[in-house]
């Protein structure tokens, strides 16, 4: 699995929509706190690989476009480690 | 918003992967308990409209293909009403 602290360090921009604690700042965005690690890796990879389209996906395609596999593992480890509310 | 009890009644097949309580039965599937209603509506609609592709999306495209807008609102209301763990 990924490195939680490296994921936290790389999550500043994600926090704008998904919250610093993984609770989304707007209800159209998903909460990520406590989400499953493997699912987060698969979803982030799908955005990076432009397999998710449509209105909201465009934002995430851009955000994920420069992520390495390691970045994806670290961010996924960080968000899955947070306590859902 | 949707009808929670109608959503619960229609969620039997969803529970196979997402759990009767919205906690996924396998870590490659997302937990849905306590997820944001608007996000769930947008994600289910994206699967129904075949805007999400790739490995895992195929399963959800099939599941969502026959859902009406009302079904989507009800399922989203049900899962967002559940307590995340």
Backbone of each chain as nested JSON, in Angstrom:
{
  "chains": [
    {"id": "A", "residues": [
      {"number": 1, "name": "UNK", "atoms": {"N": [0.831, -1.212, 0.0], "CA": [0.0, 0.0, 0.0], "C": [0.867, 1.264, 0.0]}},
      {"number": 2, "name": "UNK", "atoms": {"N": [0.211, 2.424, -0.04], "CA": [0.931, 3.682, -0.176], "C": [1.435, 4.216, 1.153]}},
      {"number": 3, "name": "UNK", "atoms": {"N": [2.067, 5.387, 1.087], "CA": [2.654, 6.058, 2.252], "C": [1.702, 7.163, 2.695]}},
      {"number": 4, "name": "UNK", "atoms": {"N": [1.1, 6.984, 3.877], "CA": [0.079, 7.929, 4.351], "C": [0.62, 9.349, 4.473]}},
      {"number": 5, "name": "UNK", "atoms": {"N": [1.815, 9.512, 5.04], "CA": [2.308, 10.891, 5.242], "C": [2.671, 11.539, 3.903]}},
      {"number": 6, "name": "UNK", "atoms": {"N": [3.207, 10.751, 2.973], "CA": [3.496, 11.316, 1.643], "C": [2.178, 11.69, 0.958]}},
      {"number": 7, "name": "UNK", "atoms": {"N": [1.14, 10.877, 1.173], "CA": [-0.167, 11.191, 0.599], "C": [-0.738, 12.461, 1.188]}},
      {"number": 8, "name": "UNK", "atoms": {"N": [-0.594, 12.617, 2.501], "CA": [-1.096, 13.836, 3.155], "C": [-0.375, 15.053, 2.596]}},
      {"number": 9, "name": "UNK", "atoms": {"N": [0.939, 14.922, 2.433], "CA": [1.745, 16.049, 1.932], "C": [1.297, 16.436, 0.52]}},
      {"number": 10, "name": "UNK", "atoms": {"N": [0.849, 15.457, -0.257], "CA": [0.471, 15.735, -1.641], "C": [-0.998, 16.051, -1.813]}},
      {"number": 11, "name": "UNK", "atoms": {"N": [-1.743, 16.178, -0.701], "CA": [-3.201, 16.293, -0.824], "C": [-3.745, 17.72, -0.722]}},
      {"number": 12, "name": "UNK", "atoms": {"N": [-2.844, 18.704, -0.661], "CA": [-3.31, 20.092, -0.442], "C": [-4.362, 20.479, -1.481]}},
      {"number": 13, "name": "UNK", "atoms": {"N": [-4.073, 20.218, -2.752], "CA": [-5.012, 20.654, -3.777], "C": [-6.306, 19.835, -3.734]}},
      {"number": 14, "name": "UNK", "atoms": {"N": [-6.179, 18.572, -3.347], "CA": [-7.378, 17.716, -3.258], "C": [-8.338, 18.253, -2.185]}},
      {"number": 15, "name": "UNK", "atoms": {"N": [-7.731, 18.818, -1.128], "CA": [-8.527, 19.281, 0.021], "C": [-9.521, 20.367, -0.372]}},
      {"number": 16, "name": "UNK", "atoms": {"N": [-9.225, 21.081, -1.446], "CA": [-10.122, 22.154, -1.88], "C": [-11.543, 21.625, -2.077]}},
      {"number": 17, "name": "UNK", "atoms": {"N": [-11.661, 20.439, -2.65], "CA": [-12.99, 19.855, -2.914], "C": [-13.309, 18.724, -1.932]}},
      {"number": 18, "name": "UNK", "atoms": {"N": [-12.29, 17.938, -1.56], "CA": [-12.554, 16.751, -0.742], "C": [-12.313, 16.986, 0.74]}},
      {"number": 19, "name": "UNK", "atoms": {"N": [-11.889, 18.214, 1.105], "CA": [-11.677, 18.537, 2.522], "C": [-10.361, 18.004, 3.04]}},
      {"number": 20, "name": "UNK", "atoms": {"N": [-9.741, 18.716, 3.965], "CA": [-8.455, 18.284, 4.554], "C": [-8.655, 16.978, 5.325]}},
      {"number": 21, "name": "UNK", "atoms": {"N": [-9.909, 16.74, 5.782], "CA": [-10.196, 15.522, 6.548], "C": [-10.964, 14.493, 5.721]}},
      {"number": 22, "name": "UNK", "atoms": {"N": [-11.05, 14.719, 4.421], "CA": [-11.706, 13.752, 3.543], "C": [-13.213, 13.858, 3.52]}},
      {"number": 23, "name": "UNK", "atoms": {"N": [-13.76, 14.915, 4.125], "CA": [-15.2, 15.181, 4.068], "C": [-15.4, 16.318, 3.066]}},
      {"number": 24, "name": "UNK", "atoms": {"N": [-16.137, 16.033, 1.991], "CA": [-16.208, 16.95, 0.85], "C": [-16.735, 18.325, 1.253]}},
      {"number": 25, "name": "UNK", "atoms": {"N": [-16.209, 19.347, 0.591], "CA": [-16.604, 20.724, 0.9], "C": [-17.927, 21.077, 0.228]}},
      {"number": 26, "name": "UNK", "atoms": {"N": [-18.343, 20.277, -0.776], "CA": [-19.649, 20.485, -1.433], "C": [-20.253, 19.101, -1.681]}},
      {"number": 27, "name": "UNK", "atoms": {"N": [-21.593, 18.965, -1.575], "CA": [-22.191, 17.625, -1.662], "C": [-22.105, 16.976, -3.038]}},
      {"number": 28, "name": "UNK", "atoms": {"N": [-21.718, 17.726, -4.06], "CA": [-21.564, 17.107, -5.378], "C": [-20.241, 16.333, -5.468]}},
      {"number": 29, "name": "UNK", "atoms": {"N": [-19.339, 16.602, -4.502], "CA": [-18.066, 15.877, -4.485], "C": [-18.158, 14.731, -3.478]}},
      {"number": 30, "name": "UNK", "atoms": {"N": [-17.461, 13.624, -3.732], "CA": [-17.538, 12.507, -2.787], "C": [-16.691, 12.734, -1.529]}},
      {"number": 31, "name": "UNK", "atoms": {"N": [-17.219, 12.253, -0.424], "CA": [-16.375, 12.113, 0.763], "C": [-15.377, 10.999, 0.464]}},
      {"number": 32, "name": "UNK", "atoms": {"N": [-14.145, 11.179, 0.913], "CA": [-13.115, 10.154, 0.663], "C": [-12.652, 9.501, 1.957]}},
      {"number": 33, "name": "UNK", "atoms": {"N": [-12.955, 10.115, 3.093], "CA": [-12.472, 9.589, 4.382], "C": [-12.968, 8.161, 4.588]}},
      {"number": 34, "name": "UNK", "atoms": {"N": [-12.04, 7.259, 4.866], "CA": [-12.39, 5.866, 5.13], "C": [-12.812, 5.075, 3.918]}},
      {"number": 35, "name": "UNK", "atoms": {"N": [-12.662, 5.661, 2.735], "CA": [-13.029, 4.91, 1.527], "C": [-12.021, 3.761, 1.346]}},
      {"number": 36, "name": "UNK", "atoms": {"N": [-12.367, 2.732, 0.607], "CA": [-11.463, 1.594, 0.441], "C": [-10.251, 1.964, -0.418]}},
      {"number": 37, "name": "UNK", "atoms": {"N": [-9.065, 1.576, 0.065], "CA": [-7.801, 1.881, -0.615], "C": [-7.826, 1.393, -2.068]}},
      {"number": 38, "name": "UNK", "atoms": {"N": [-8.167, 0.138, -2.275], "CA": [-8.129, -0.412, -3.66], "C": [-9.101, 0.35, -4.558]}},
      {"number": 39, "name": "UNK", "atoms": {"N": [-10.278, 0.725, -3.998], "CA": [-11.234, 1.461, -4.829], "C": [-10.657, 2.829, -5.203]}},
      {"number": 40, "name": "UNK", "atoms": {"N": [-10.069, 3.514, -4.24], "CA": [-9.501, 4.838, -4.52], "C": [-8.408, 4.74, -5.586]}},
      {"number": 41, "name": "UNK", "atoms": {"N": [-7.551, 3.719, -5.498], "CA": [-6.513, 3.536, -6.528], "C": [-7.176, 3.335, -7.889]}},
      {"number": 42, "name": "UNK", "atoms": {"N": [-8.223, 2.507, -7.925], "CA": [-8.866, 2.21, -9.224], "C": [-9.579, 3.453, -9.771]}},
      {"number": 43, "name": "UNK", "atoms": {"N": [-10.206, 4.241, -8.891], "CA": [-10.922, 5.441, -9.36], "C": [-9.935, 6.51, -9.844]}},
      {"number": 44, "name": "UNK", "atoms": {"N": [-8.875, 6.759, -9.07], "CA": [-7.881, 7.771, -9.472], "C": [-7.214, 7.369, -10.788]}},
      {"number": 45, "name": "UNK", "atoms": {"N": [-6.933, 6.079, -10.921], "CA": [-6.319, 5.588, -12.162], "C": [-7.282, 5.768, -13.338]}},
      {"number": 46, "name": "UNK", "atoms": {"N": [-8.564, 5.523, -13.104], "CA": [-9.559, 5.694, -14.176], "C": [-9.624, 7.16, -14.614]}},
      {"number": 47, "name": "UNK", "atoms": {"N": [-9.536, 8.073, -13.655], "CA": [-9.537, 9.495, -14.036], "C": [-8.263, 9.814, -14.808]}},
      {"number": 48, "name": "UNK", "atoms": {"N": [-7.126, 9.364, -14.3], "CA": [-5.851, 9.671, -14.979], "C": [-5.86, 9.113, -16.402]}},
      {"number": 49, "name": "UNK", "atoms": {"N": [-6.429, 7.914, -16.553], "CA": [-6.421, 7.262, -17.875], "C": [-7.614, 7.691, -18.733]}},
      {"number": 50, "name": "UNK", "atoms": {"N": [-8.291, 8.737, -18.287], "CA": [-9.422, 9.326, -19.031], "C": [-10.497, 8.285, -19.36]}},
      {"number": 51, "name": "UNK", "atoms": {"N": [-10.772, 7.413, -18.363], "CA": [-11.828, 6.419, -18.549], "C": [-13.127, 6.878, -17.917]}},
      {"number": 52, "name": "UNK", "atoms": {"N": [-13.075, 8.031, -17.238], "CA": [-14.282, 8.603, -16.647], "C": [-14.517, 9.955, -17.315]}},
      {"number": 53, "name": "UNK", "atoms": {"N": [-15.745, 10.103, -17.84], "CA": [-16.08, 11.323, -18.575], "C": [-17.293, 11.966, -17.954]}},
      {"number": 54, "name": "UNK", "atoms": {"N": [-17.777, 13.016, -18.596], "CA": [-18.977, 13.679, -18.099], "C": [-18.606, 14.851, -17.218]}},
      {"number": 55, "name": "UNK", "atoms": {"N": [-19.59, 15.605, -16.958], "CA": [-19.488, 16.876, -16.24], "C": [-18.431, 16.911, -15.135]}},
      {"number": 56, "name": "UNK", "atoms": {"N": [-18.598, 16.185, -14.085], "CA": [-17.691, 16.317, -12.936], "C": [-16.336, 15.661, -13.216]}},
      {"number": 57, "name": "UNK", "atoms": {"N": [-16.323, 14.71, -14.135], "CA": [-15.084, 13.948, -14.36], "C": [-13.988, 14.82, -14.951]}},
      {"number": 58, "name": "UNK", "atoms": {"N": [-14.391, 15.887, -15.649], "CA": [-13.38, 16.735, -16.314], "C": [-12.429, 17.341, -15.287]}},
      {"number": 59, "name": "UNK", "atoms": {"N": [-12.979, 17.776, -14.162], "CA": [-12.13, 18.365, -13.1], "C": [-11.129, 17.319, -12.627]}},
      {"number": 60, "name": "UNK", "atoms": {"N": [-11.624, 16.113, -12.374], "CA": [-10.742, 15.076, -11.823], "C": [-9.742, 14.574, -12.869]}},
      {"number": 61, "name": "UNK", "atoms": {"N": [-10.14, 14.572, -14.145], "CA": [-9.174, 14.16, -15.18], "C": [-7.954, 15.084, -15.115]}},
      {"number": 62, "name": "UNK", "atoms": {"N": [-8.229, 16.385, -14.99], "CA": [-7.125, 17.361, -14.94], "C": [-6.277, 17.136, -13.689]}},
      {"number": 63, "name": "UNK", "atoms": {"N": [-6.968, 16.985, -12.547], "CA": [-6.223, 16.83, -11.282], "C": [-5.348, 15.573, -11.318]}},
      {"number": 64, "name": "UNK", "atoms": {"N": [-5.881, 14.516, -11.933], "CA": [-5.169, 13.22, -11.863], "C": [-4.132, 13.064, -12.969]}},
      {"number": 65, "name": "UNK", "atoms": {"N": [-4.186, 13.959, -13.965], "CA": [-3.374, 13.746, -15.179], "C": [-1.883, 13.612, -14.895]}},
      {"number": 66, "name": "UNK", "atoms": {"N": [-1.376, 14.313, -13.872], "CA": [0.081, 14.264, -13.626], "C": [0.481, 13.346, -12.48]}},
      {"number": 67, "name": "UNK", "atoms": {"N": [-0.483, 12.569, -11.994], "CA": [-0.158, 11.71, -10.847], "C": [0.594, 10.455, -11.303]}},
      {"number": 68, "name": "UNK", "atoms": {"N": [1.625, 10.096, -10.568], "CA": [2.323, 8.828, -10.836], "C": [1.562, 7.712, -10.108]}},
      {"number": 69, "name": "UNK", "atoms": {"N": [1.905, 6.475, -10.416], "CA": [1.299, 5.349, -9.701], "C": [1.583, 5.477, -8.198]}},
      {"number": 70, "name": "UNK", "atoms": {"N": [2.775, 5.947, -7.864], "CA": [3.145, 6.085, -6.449], "C": [2.316, 7.194, -5.779]}},
      {"number": 71, "name": "UNK", "atoms": {"N": [2.14, 8.313, -6.493], "CA": [1.285, 9.389, -5.958], "C": [-0.118, 8.837, -5.665]}},
      {"number": 72, "name": "UNK", "atoms": {"N": [-0.642, 8.049, -6.624], "CA": [-1.996, 7.5, -6.482], "C": [-2.063, 6.58, -5.267]}},
      {"number": 73, "name": "UNK", "atoms": {"N": [-1.041, 5.744, -5.086], "CA": [-1.035, 4.854, -3.906], "C": [-0.965, 5.673, -2.612]}},
      {"number": 74, "name": "UNK", "atoms": {"N": [-0.14, 6.708, -2.602], "CA": [0.034, 7.51, -1.376], "C": [-1.249, 8.276, -1.038]}},
      {"number": 75, "name": "UNK", "atoms": {"N": [-1.865, 8.927, -2.03], "CA": [-3.115, 9.663, -1.785], "C": [-4.214, 8.701, -1.329]}},
      {"number": 76, "name": "UNK", "atoms": {"N": [-4.268, 7.527, -1.957], "CA": [-5.297, 6.542, -1.594], "C": [-5.08, 6.047, -0.172]}},
      {"number": 77, "name": "UNK", "atoms": {"N": [-3.81, 5.845, 0.195], "CA": [-3.513, 5.395, 1.575], "C": [-3.921, 6.48, 2.568]}},
      {"number": 78, "name": "UNK", "atoms": {"N": [-3.62, 7.732, 2.226], "CA": [-3.956, 8.831, 3.136], "C": [-5.471, 8.912, 3.362]}},
      {"number": 79, "name": "UNK", "atoms": {"N": [-6.233, 9.005, 2.266], "CA": [-7.682, 9.186, 2.426], "C": [-8.352, 7.965, 3.056]}},
      {"number": 80, "name": "UNK", "atoms": {"N": [-7.875, 6.772, 2.737], "CA": [-8.517, 5.589, 3.338], "C": [-8.182, 5.486, 4.828]}},
      {"number": 81, "name": "UNK", "atoms": {"N": [-7.112, 6.181, 5.237], "CA": [-6.732, 6.126, 6.661], "C": [-7.57, 7.071, 7.522]}},
      {"number": 82, "name": "UNK", "atoms": {"N": [-8.294, 7.998, 6.881], "CA": [-9.049, 8.994, 7.655], "C": [-10.356, 8.4, 8.164]}},
      {"number": 83, "name": "UNK", "atoms": {"N": [-10.851, 8.947, 9.279], "CA": [-12.08, 8.432, 9.891], "C": [-13.284, 9.06, 9.196]}},
      {"number": 84, "name": "UNK", "atoms": {"N": [-14.195, 8.248, 8.646], "CA": [-15.398, 8.826, 8.034], "C": [-16.291, 9.416, 9.118]}},
      {"number": 85, "name": "UNK", "atoms": {"N": [-17.132, 10.388, 8.711], "CA": [-18.043, 10.989, 9.72], "C": [-19.495, 10.692, 9.383]}}
    ]},
    {"id": "B", "residues": [
      {"number": 1, "name": "UNK", "atoms": {"N": [-35.131, 15.316, -2.76], "CA": [-34.278, 14.128, -2.631], "C": [-35.107, 12.866, -2.766]}},
      {"number": 2, "name": "UNK", "atoms": {"N": [-34.451, 11.693, -2.768], "CA": [-35.136, 10.429, -3.014], "C": [-35.833, 9.879, -1.781]}},
      {"number": 3, "name": "UNK", "atoms": {"N": [-36.451, 8.731, -1.967], "CA": [-37.215, 8.051, -0.917], "C": [-36.348, 6.934, -0.352]}},
      {"number": 4, "name": "UNK", "atoms": {"N": [-35.957, 7.111, 0.923], "CA": [-35.019, 6.165, 1.537], "C": [-35.559, 4.733, 1.548]}},
      {"number": 5, "name": "UNK", "atoms": {"N": [-36.841, 4.565, 1.925], "CA": [-37.36, 3.181, 2.029], "C": [-37.499, 2.544, 0.652]}},
      {"number": 6, "name": "UNK", "atoms": {"N": [-37.869, 3.361, -0.348], "CA": [-37.943, 2.805, -1.71], "C": [-36.542, 2.421, -2.171]}},
      {"number": 7, "name": "UNK", "atoms": {"N": [-35.554, 3.237, -1.786], "CA": [-34.171, 2.935, -2.155], "C": [-33.699, 1.654, -1.505]}},
      {"number": 8, "name": "UNK", "atoms": {"N": [-34.036, 1.489, -0.228], "CA": [-33.647, 0.271, 0.491], "C": [-34.267, -0.945, -0.191]}},
      {"number": 9, "name": "UNK", "atoms": {"N": [-35.549, -0.818, -0.563], "CA": [-36.255, -1.94, -1.198], "C": [-35.599, -2.323, -2.519]}},
      {"number": 10, "name": "UNK", "atoms": {"N": [-35.023, -1.326, -3.201], "CA": [-34.435, -1.591, -4.508], "C": [-32.959, -1.906, -4.456]}},
      {"number": 11, "name": "UNK", "atoms": {"N": [-32.402, -2.041, -3.239], "CA": [-30.934, -2.148, -3.137], "C": [-30.413, -3.571, -2.967]}},
      {"number": 12, "name": "UNK", "atoms": {"N": [-31.31, -4.561, -3.049], "CA": [-30.888, -5.948, -2.783], "C": [-29.692, -6.336, -3.647]}},
      {"number": 13, "name": "UNK", "atoms": {"N": [-29.771, -6.046, -4.929], "CA": [-28.677, -6.473, -5.816], "C": [-27.408, -5.659, -5.55]}},
      {"number": 14, "name": "UNK", "atoms": {"N": [-27.593, -4.399, -5.167], "CA": [-26.421, -3.546, -4.885], "C": [-25.645, -4.097, -3.681]}},
      {"number": 15, "name": "UNK", "atoms": {"N": [-26.407, -4.68, -2.734], "CA": [-25.801, -5.15, -1.478], "C": [-24.768, -6.243, -1.727]}},
      {"number": 16, "name": "UNK", "atoms": {"N": [-24.89, -6.943, -2.847], "CA": [-23.931, -8.013, -3.141], "C": [-22.5, -7.48, -3.105]}},
      {"number": 17, "name": "UNK", "atoms": {"N": [-22.287, -6.278, -3.644], "CA": [-20.931, -5.696, -3.682], "C": [-20.784, -4.576, -2.648]}},
      {"number": 18, "name": "UNK", "atoms": {"N": [-21.831, -3.794, -2.433], "CA": [-21.718, -2.614, -1.575], "C": [-22.182, -2.874, -0.144]}},
      {"number": 19, "name": "UNK", "atoms": {"N": [-22.677, -4.09, 0.121], "CA": [-23.098, -4.445, 1.481], "C": [-24.477, -3.907, 1.798]}},
      {"number": 20, "name": "UNK", "atoms": {"N": [-25.238, -4.626, 2.605], "CA": [-26.597, -4.194, 2.99], "C": [-26.526, -2.902, 3.801]}},
      {"number": 21, "name": "UNK", "atoms": {"N": [-25.368, -2.671, 4.445], "CA": [-25.194, -1.459, 5.268], "C": [-24.306, -0.429, 4.581]}},
      {"number": 22, "name": "UNK", "atoms": {"N": [-24.014, -0.646, 3.299], "CA": [-23.224, 0.326, 2.541], "C": [-21.732, 0.223, 2.751]}},
      {"number": 23, "name": "UNK", "atoms": {"N": [-21.297, -0.844, 3.439], "CA": [-19.861, -1.095, 3.609], "C": [-19.5, -2.227, 2.635]}},
      {"number": 24, "name": "UNK", "atoms": {"N": [-18.617, -1.927, 1.692], "CA": [-18.361, -2.829, 0.573], "C": [-17.893, -4.203, 1.041]}},
      {"number": 25, "name": "UNK", "atoms": {"N": [-18.324, -5.228, 0.275], "CA": [-17.979, -6.607, 0.642], "C": [-16.562, -6.962, 0.176]}},
      {"number": 26, "name": "UNK", "atoms": {"N": [-15.991, -6.154, -0.735], "CA": [-14.592, -6.346, -1.174], "C": [-13.968, -4.956, -1.321]}},
      {"number": 27, "name": "UNK", "atoms": {"N": [-12.663, -4.829, -0.993], "CA": [-12.057, -3.496, -0.967], "C": [-11.916, -2.831, -2.334]}},
      {"number": 28, "name": "UNK", "atoms": {"N": [-12.133, -3.572, -3.414], "CA": [-12.084, -2.924, -4.736], "C": [-13.385, -2.159, -5.018]}},
      {"number": 29, "name": "UNK", "atoms": {"N": [-14.431, -2.428, -4.235], "CA": [-15.704, -1.699, -4.397], "C": [-15.759, -0.575, -3.373]}},
      {"number": 30, "name": "UNK", "atoms": {"N": [-16.414, 0.536, -3.73], "CA": [-16.483, 1.645, -2.772], "C": [-17.512, 1.403, -1.668]}},
      {"number": 31, "name": "UNK", "atoms": {"N": [-17.168, 1.881, -0.475], "CA": [-18.188, 2.006, 0.567], "C": [-19.123, 3.125, 0.115]}},
      {"number": 32, "name": "UNK", "atoms": {"N": [-20.411, 2.938, 0.368], "CA": [-21.382, 3.962, -0.04], "C": [-22.054, 4.608, 1.168]}},
      {"number": 33, "name": "UNK", "atoms": {"N": [-21.936, 3.983, 2.339], "CA": [-22.614, 4.49, 3.544], "C": [-22.164, 5.916, 3.829]}},
      {"number": 34, "name": "UNK", "atoms": {"N": [-23.125, 6.822, 3.971], "CA": [-22.821, 8.203, 4.313], "C": [-22.208, 9.016, 3.193]}},
      {"number": 35, "name": "UNK", "atoms": {"N": [-22.151, 8.446, 1.985], "CA": [-21.615, 9.203, 0.849], "C": [-22.61, 10.322, 0.508]}},
      {"number": 36, "name": "UNK", "atoms": {"N": [-22.131, 11.388, -0.119], "CA": [-22.998, 12.531, -0.407], "C": [-24.057, 12.176, -1.451]}},
      {"number": 37, "name": "UNK", "atoms": {"N": [-25.311, 12.559, -1.154], "CA": [-26.449, 12.255, -2.034], "C": [-26.194, 12.759, -3.465]}},
      {"number": 38, "name": "UNK", "atoms": {"N": [-25.814, 14.041, -3.605], "CA": [-25.638, 14.589, -4.962], "C": [-24.538, 13.84, -5.71]}},
      {"number": 39, "name": "UNK", "atoms": {"N": [-23.469, 13.452, -4.982], "CA": [-22.393, 12.721, -5.656], "C": [-22.902, 11.356, -6.134]}},
      {"number": 40, "name": "UNK", "atoms": {"N": [-23.637, 10.667, -5.287], "CA": [-24.144, 9.338, -5.666], "C": [-25.049, 9.443, -6.889]}},
      {"number": 41, "name": "UNK", "atoms": {"N": [-25.914, 10.472, -6.923], "CA": [-26.783, 10.671, -8.097], "C": [-25.913, 10.878, -9.338]}},
      {"number": 42, "name": "UNK", "atoms": {"N": [-24.88, 11.712, -9.206], "CA": [-24.029, 12.022, -10.375], "C": [-23.246, 10.785, -10.827]}},
      {"number": 43, "name": "UNK", "atoms": {"N": [-22.765, 9.98, -9.869], "CA": [-21.975, 8.791, -10.231], "C": [-22.866, 7.73, -10.881]}},
      {"number": 44, "name": "UNK", "atoms": {"N": [-24.046, 7.466, -10.283], "CA": [-24.957, 6.456, -10.855], "C": [-25.411, 6.88, -12.253]}},
      {"number": 45, "name": "UNK", "atoms": {"N": [-25.666, 8.16, -12.409], "CA": [-26.075, 8.67, -13.724], "C": [-24.942, 8.501, -14.734]}},
      {"number": 46, "name": "UNK", "atoms": {"N": [-23.717, 8.748, -14.295], "CA": [-22.56, 8.596, -15.203], "C": [-22.417, 7.133, -15.645]}},
      {"number": 47, "name": "UNK", "atoms": {"N": [-22.659, 6.2, -14.71], "CA": [-22.585, 4.776, -15.105], "C": [-23.713, 4.462, -16.078]}},
      {"number": 48, "name": "UNK", "atoms": {"N": [-24.939, 4.942, -15.751], "CA": [-26.095, 4.629, -16.617], "C": [-25.866, 5.188, -18.02]}},
      {"number": 49, "name": "UNK", "atoms": {"N": [-25.263, 6.407, -18.069], "CA": [-25.066, 7.07, -19.367], "C": [-23.749, 6.642, -20.024]}},
      {"number": 50, "name": "UNK", "atoms": {"N": [-23.153, 5.611, -19.495], "CA": [-21.925, 5.022, -20.043], "C": [-20.803, 6.058, -20.184]}},
      {"number": 51, "name": "UNK", "atoms": {"N": [-20.708, 6.912, -19.152], "CA": [-19.625, 7.913, -19.157], "C": [-18.44, 7.429, -18.326]}},
      {"number": 52, "name": "UNK", "atoms": {"N": [-18.606, 6.295, -17.693], "CA": [-17.506, 5.712, -16.922], "C": [-17.149, 4.363, -17.552]}},
      {"number": 53, "name": "UNK", "atoms": {"N": [-15.868, 4.229, -17.894], "CA": [-15.416, 3.016, -18.578], "C": [-14.308, 2.361, -17.766]}},
      {"number": 54, "name": "UNK", "atoms": {"N": [-13.719, 1.324, -18.359], "CA": [-12.624, 0.656, -17.664], "C": [-13.126, -0.534, -16.873]}},
      {"number": 55, "name": "UNK", "atoms": {"N": [-12.205, -1.279, -16.462], "CA": [-12.391, -2.555, -15.786], "C": [-13.615, -2.617, -14.872]}},
      {"number": 56, "name": "UNK", "atoms": {"N": [-13.64, -1.907, -13.787], "CA": [-14.719, -2.057, -12.81], "C": [-16.014, -1.402, -13.281]}},
      {"number": 57, "name": "UNK", "atoms": {"N": [-15.86, -0.434, -14.186], "CA": [-17.052, 0.318, -14.592], "C": [-18.035, -0.551, -15.365]}},
      {"number": 58, "name": "UNK", "atoms": {"N": [-17.539, -1.591, -16.019], "CA": [-18.423, -2.443, -16.825], "C": [-19.53, -3.056, -15.967]}},
      {"number": 59, "name": "UNK", "atoms": {"N": [-19.147, -3.498, -14.769], "CA": [-20.146, -4.098, -13.871], "C": [-21.221, -3.059, -13.548]}},
      {"number": 60, "name": "UNK", "atoms": {"N": [-20.775, -1.865, -13.2], "CA": [-21.739, -0.831, -12.798], "C": [-22.558, -0.322, -13.976]}},
      {"number": 61, "name": "UNK", "atoms": {"N": [-21.963, -0.298, -15.17], "CA": [-22.753, 0.118, -16.339], "C": [-23.957, -0.811, -16.487]}},
      {"number": 62, "name": "UNK", "atoms": {"N": [-23.726, -2.109, -16.329], "CA": [-24.821, -3.085, -16.458], "C": [-25.858, -2.869, -15.358]}},
      {"number": 63, "name": "UNK", "atoms": {"N": [-25.349, -2.728, -14.121], "CA": [-26.288, -2.579, -12.991], "C": [-27.146, -1.32, -13.152]}},
      {"number": 64, "name": "UNK", "atoms": {"N": [-26.521, -0.25, -13.648], "CA": [-27.238, 1.039, -13.681], "C": [-28.089, 1.198, -14.937]}},
      {"number": 65, "name": "UNK", "atoms": {"N": [-27.874, 0.318, -15.932], "CA": [-28.484, 0.542, -17.254], "C": [-30.008, 0.669, -17.213]}},
      {"number": 66, "name": "UNK", "atoms": {"N": [-30.669, -0.042, -16.292], "CA": [-32.144, 0.012, -16.283], "C": [-32.729, 0.916, -15.204]}},
      {"number": 67, "name": "UNK", "atoms": {"N": [-31.864, 1.687, -14.538], "CA": [-32.358, 2.542, -13.454], "C": [-33.024, 3.8, -14.008]}},
      {"number": 68, "name": "UNK", "atoms": {"N": [-34.163, 4.149, -13.443], "CA": [-34.814, 5.421, -13.805], "C": [-34.179, 6.526, -12.953]}},
      {"number": 69, "name": "UNK", "atoms": {"N": [-34.46, 7.771, -13.306], "CA": [-33.983, 8.896, -12.488], "C": [-34.495, 8.752, -11.05]}},
      {"number": 70, "name": "UNK", "atoms": {"N": [-35.733, 8.288, -10.911], "CA": [-36.326, 8.128, -9.57], "C": [-35.603, 7.014, -8.795]}},
      {"number": 71, "name": "UNK", "atoms": {"N": [-35.321, 5.901, -9.48], "CA": [-34.559, 4.823, -8.839], "C": [-33.222, 5.374, -8.318]}},
      {"number": 72, "name": "UNK", "atoms": {"N": [-32.556, 6.155, -9.169], "CA": [-31.242, 6.709, -8.813], "C": [-31.356, 7.617, -7.592]}},
      {"number": 73, "name": "UNK", "atoms": {"N": [-32.397, 8.451, -7.571], "CA": [-32.592, 9.336, -6.397], "C": [-32.862, 8.5, -5.142]}},
      {"number": 74, "name": "UNK", "atoms": {"N": [-33.685, 7.453, -5.273], "CA": [-34.039, 6.643, -4.1], "C": [-32.826, 5.869, -3.568]}},
      {"number": 75, "name": "UNK", "atoms": {"N": [-32.072, 5.236, -4.476], "CA": [-30.881, 4.493, -4.04], "C": [-29.871, 5.445, -3.395]}},
      {"number": 76, "name": "UNK", "atoms": {"N": [-29.71, 6.615, -3.995], "CA": [-28.759, 7.598, -3.461], "C": [-29.201, 8.073, -2.087]}},
      {"number": 77, "name": "UNK", "atoms": {"N": [-30.501, 8.284, -1.918], "CA": [-31.014, 8.723, -0.601], "C": [-30.768, 7.627, 0.432]}},
      {"number": 78, "name": "UNK", "atoms": {"N": [-31.022, 6.366, 0.028], "CA": [-30.832, 5.255, 0.967], "C": [-29.375, 5.168, 1.421]}},
      {"number": 79, "name": "UNK", "atoms": {"N": [-28.441, 5.101, 0.472], "CA": [-27.043, 4.917, 0.86], "C": [-26.482, 6.131, 1.593]}},
      {"number": 80, "name": "UNK", "atoms": {"N": [-26.899, 7.333, 1.207], "CA": [-26.356, 8.504, 1.921], "C": [-26.914, 8.589, 3.34]}},
      {"number": 81, "name": "UNK", "atoms": {"N": [-28.049, 7.899, 3.57], "CA": [-28.645, 7.934, 4.92], "C": [-27.944, 6.975, 5.887]}},
      {"number": 82, "name": "UNK", "atoms": {"N": [-27.14, 6.062, 5.357], "CA": [-26.512, 5.059, 6.225], "C": [-25.303, 5.639, 6.94]}},
      {"number": 83, "name": "UNK", "atoms": {"N": [-25.021, 5.074, 8.137], "CA": [-23.909, 5.59, 8.928], "C": [-22.591, 4.972, 8.44]}},
      {"number": 84, "name": "UNK", "atoms": {"N": [-21.582, 5.781, 8.046], "CA": [-20.298, 5.217, 7.624], "C": [-19.575, 4.605, 8.822]}},
      {"number": 85, "name": "UNK", "atoms": {"N": [-18.712, 3.636, 8.548], "CA": [-17.955, 3.015, 9.671], "C": [-16.48, 3.313, 9.54]}}
    ]}
  ]
}
